[in-house]
Amino acid sequence: MSRQRVLVFAWVGALVAALFLLVARRYIPGEGLTALIQFDSTHAAHALPVLAQVPHHVRSPTGYDGQFYAQLALDPTLRDPHLRGALDVPAYRARRIFLPALAWLLGGGDPTRVISVYALLNVVFWLLFLGVLLRRFPPTTPLVLCTYTAILFSTGTLESVRLALTDFPAAALLLTAALFDNAASTPLLAAACLTRETSVLGVLAHALRPPLRGPRFHREIILGVLALIPAVLWDLYVLHRYGHAWQGTAHNLGLPFVSAADSFANALRGPISASGLFAPFAVVGLFAQAVYLLLHREPGDAVWRVGAVFALLLCFLGPQVWELHPAACRAVLPLTFAFNLLLARRAHNFWPWFVLGNAFSLYGVYKFAVYVS
């Protein structure tokens, strides 16, 4: 076996072992890995009755959004009358149905298995995306291995795994579609749109392949429309069941750069803490990623186009997203993926850009390692 193959094997093995170690720290005897889902005592009184039959960890007093998607997994058809009360914002949560439906399918509809599967879906997507990177972006140099690390251990990625959220699976689906960049990408894009609504930007990025004319352009538009149809149909069903689907999202977007600047200033003024120390790095790092894509434009590359549309989204993120910088890291995770992939391809001035664009991700590793369920 060549020295390069040994290096790749050892590096990839270390990445997998590190993730498994972080996840294993969430294991609680009798409750398994359900601590990843972040059920909390505040919402326990409104939870689905069937959830009481499932051994699961409950935090006190607060948890996080994974608890709502996990309960959707217990009834992905939205027909349980208790589901409306179990979700904090029913229509908003129900739009992101792909992971809950997948957990229900893989768990065979059994509540205990469904909850256990949902808790680990981010880990499954992590391993699958690692496989995609090995296949479509082979580690021919140590720089590519550093890129793998930056992608798979970014703050956005680890926060999605730690909290059993939709961000990483959606980003993995979008970038997998971009790396393959053919007609087979259409179902991946459709699944991404059913995982997280901002994935519609990824569909737009795929469809707007230059030149914006001719038969190939028309074909891309048709494929984009096909990718959107399942999400549109599901949204109509959610509208029928729960009404307006945008409740609670008014502060997700705002004037360009304003909320990011406020987050940066507040972090500098706030008390000294790990989060406060890394928040300015997150603002600088994410915008550095956006600037890199602006300076190294490759509109013919689907990876660049996906990164570019999320770089544009970064500029308009609102106060609700920037309130905690890991949420911003999750919201534009496809930008982080695209930045690192393009940086490794060019390799020019790799280390200055790599450090500037990824330094904030050390916080994600730190928080996962020290977090107490």
CORLIN-V782561 format. One record per residue. N is the residue number from 1. RES is the residue in one letter. SS is DSSP state (a for helix, b for strand, c for the rest). PSI is psi in whole degrees, 0 to 359 (NA if undefined). Layout:
# CORLIN-V782561
((N,RES,SS,PSI) (N,RES,SS,PSI))
This chain:
# CORLIN-V782561
((1,M,c,132) (2,S,c,161) (3,R,a,322) (4,Q,a,318) (5,R,a,323) (6,V,a,317) (7,L,a,313) (8,V,a,313) (9,F,a,315) (10,A,a,318) (11,W,a,311) (12,V,a,320) (13,G,a,322) (14,A,a,322) (15,L,a,313) (16,V,a,316) (17,A,a,320) (18,A,a,317) (19,L,a,315) (20,F,a,323) (21,L,a,316) (22,L,a,315) (23,V,a,320) (24,A,a,333) (25,R,c,342) (26,R,c,356) (27,Y,c,134) (28,I,b,123) (29,P,c,134) (30,G,c,342) (31,E,c,356) (32,G,b,223) (33,L,c,22) (34,T,a,348) (35,A,a,337) (36,L,a,334) (37,I,a,337) (38,Q,c,45) (39,F,b,147) (40,D,b,161) (41,S,a,336) (42,T,a,319) (43,H,a,359) (44,A,a,324) (45,A,c,338) (46,H,c,3) (47,A,c,161) (48,L,c,138) (49,P,a,325) (50,V,a,335) (51,L,a,331) (52,A,a,339) (53,Q,a,354) (54,V,c,125) (55,P,c,121) (56,H,c,156) (57,H,c,137) (58,V,b,123) (59,R,b,159) (60,S,c,127) (61,P,c,341) (62,T,c,152) (63,G,c,220) (64,Y,c,186) (65,D,c,339) (66,G,a,331) (67,Q,a,331) (68,F,a,320) (69,Y,a,325) (70,A,a,322) (71,Q,a,329) (72,L,a,325) (73,A,a,336) (74,L,a,341) (75,D,c,73) (76,P,c,353) (77,T,c,351) (78,L,c,24) (79,R,c,346) (80,D,c,121) (81,P,c,340) (82,H,c,347) (83,L,a,324) (84,R,a,318) (85,G,a,337) (86,A,a,336) (87,L,c,141) (88,D,c,318) (89,V,c,88) (90,P,a,308) (91,A,a,322) (92,Y,a,314) (93,R,a,318) (94,A,a,339) (95,R,c,332) (96,R,c,69) (97,I,a,346) (98,F,a,311) (99,L,a,313) (100,P,a,316) (101,A,a,322) (102,L,a,319) (103,A,a,318) (104,W,a,318) (105,L,a,312) (106,L,a,331) (107,G,c,2) (108,G,c,22) (109,G,c,354) (110,D,c,122) (111,P,a,317) (112,T,a,314) (113,R,a,321) (114,V,a,313) (115,I,a,318) (116,S,a,318) (117,V,a,315) (118,Y,a,320) (119,A,a,331) (120,L,a,5) (121,L,a,322) (122,N,a,323) (123,V,a,318) (124,V,a,314) (125,F,a,325) (126,W,a,312) (127,L,a,320) (128,L,a,320) (129,F,a,325) (130,L,a,318) (131,G,a,320) (132,V,a,316) (133,L,a,317) (134,L,a,326) (135,R,a,314) (136,R,a,345) (137,F,c,68) (138,P,c,143) (139,P,c,75) (140,T,c,344) (141,T,c,160) (142,P,a,333) (143,L,a,323) (144,V,a,322) (145,L,a,323) (146,C,a,322) (147,T,a,316) (148,Y,a,314) (149,T,a,316) (150,A,a,324) (151,I,a,309) (152,L,a,344) (153,F,c,25) (154,S,c,159) (155,T,a,317) (156,G,a,317) (157,T,a,309) (158,L,a,326) (159,E,a,323) (160,S,a,320) (161,V,a,315) (162,R,a,330) (163,L,a,7) (164,A,c,56) (165,L,c,184) (166,T,c,351) (167,D,a,308) (168,F,a,313) (169,P,a,319) (170,A,a,314) (171,A,a,320) (172,A,a,319) (173,L,a,317) (174,L,a,314) (175,L,a,331) (176,T,a,316) (177,A,a,320) (178,A,a,323) (179,L,a,326) (180,F,a,316) (181,D,c,58) (182,N,c,189) (183,A,c,333) (184,A,c,348) (185,S,a,340) (186,T,a,311) (187,P,a,330) (188,L,a,318) (189,L,a,321) (190,A,a,317) (191,A,a,321) (192,A,a,320) (193,C,a,329) (194,L,a,351) (195,T,a,319) (196,R,c,130) (197,E,a,333) (198,T,a,348) (199,S,a,344) (200,V,a,327) (201,L,a,323) (202,G,a,321) (203,V,a,317) (204,L,a,317) (205,A,a,320) (206,H,a,319) (207,A,a,327) (208,L,c,56) (209,R,c,125) (210,P,c,151) (211,P,c,149) (212,L,c,57) (213,R,c,166) (214,G,a,173) (215,P,a,321) (216,R,a,320) (217,F,a,316) (218,H,a,322) (219,R,a,319) (220,E,a,322) (221,I,a,317) (222,I,a,316) (223,L,a,323) (224,G,a,318) (225,V,a,318) (226,L,a,323) (227,A,a,332) (228,L,a,337) (229,I,a,313) (230,P,a,320) (231,A,a,321) (232,V,a,315) (233,L,a,318) (234,W,a,320) (235,D,a,323) (236,L,a,322) (237,Y,a,317) (238,V,a,320) (239,L,a,320) (240,H,a,320) (241,R,a,319) (242,Y,a,355) (243,G,c,208) (244,H,c,133) (245,A,c,5) (246,W,c,12) (247,Q,c,137) (248,G,c,8) (249,T,c,11) (250,A,c,329) (251,H,c,14) (252,N,c,333) (253,L,b,157) (254,G,c,189) (255,L,c,145) (256,P,c,132) (257,F,c,346) (258,V,a,308) (259,S,a,325) (260,A,a,317) (261,A,a,320) (262,D,a,318) (263,S,a,318) (264,F,a,312) (265,A,a,318) (266,N,a,323) (267,A,a,323) (268,L,a,329) (269,R,a,339) (270,G,c,174) (271,P,c,155) (272,I,c,124) (273,S,c,167) (274,A,a,316) (275,S,a,316) (276,G,a,327) (277,L,a,324) (278,F,a,342) (279,A,a,314) (280,P,a,324) (281,F,a,325) (282,A,a,315) (283,V,a,310) (284,V,a,316) (285,G,a,315) (286,L,a,319) (287,F,a,332) (288,A,a,320) (289,Q,a,316) (290,A,a,318) (291,V,a,320) (292,Y,a,316) (293,L,a,325) (294,L,a,321) (295,L,a,336) (296,H,c,70) (297,R,c,131) (298,E,c,68) (299,P,c,341) (300,G,c,350) (301,D,c,123) (302,A,a,326) (303,V,a,316) (304,W,a,317) (305,R,a,319) (306,V,a,314) (307,G,a,321) (308,A,a,319) (309,V,a,329) (310,F,a,337) (311,A,a,322) (312,L,a,318) (313,L,a,321) (314,L,a,319) (315,C,a,333) (316,F,a,7) (317,L,b,138) (318,G,c,183) (319,P,a,328) (320,Q,a,327) (321,V,a,319) (322,W,a,358) (323,E,c,320) (324,L,c,123) (325,H,a,332) (326,P,a,330) (327,A,a,321) (328,A,a,320) (329,C,a,322) (330,R,a,322) (331,A,a,329) (332,V,c,34) (333,L,a,323) (334,P,a,330) (335,L,a,314) (336,T,a,318) (337,F,a,310) (338,A,a,317) (339,F,a,310) (340,N,a,320) (341,L,a,316) (342,L,a,324) (343,L,a,316) (344,A,a,329) (345,R,a,318) (346,R,a,319) (347,A,c,350) (348,H,c,131) (349,N,c,40) (350,F,a,307) (351,W,a,317) (352,P,a,315) (353,W,a,321) (354,F,a,313) (355,V,a,315) (356,L,a,320) (357,G,a,347) (358,N,a,358) (359,A,a,325) (360,F,a,342) (361,S,a,344) (362,L,a,333) (363,Y,a,321) (364,G,a,318) (365,V,a,315) (366,Y,a,313) (367,K,a,321) (368,F,a,321) (369,A,a,325) (370,V,a,355) (371,Y,c,138) (372,V,c,124) (373,S,c,NA))
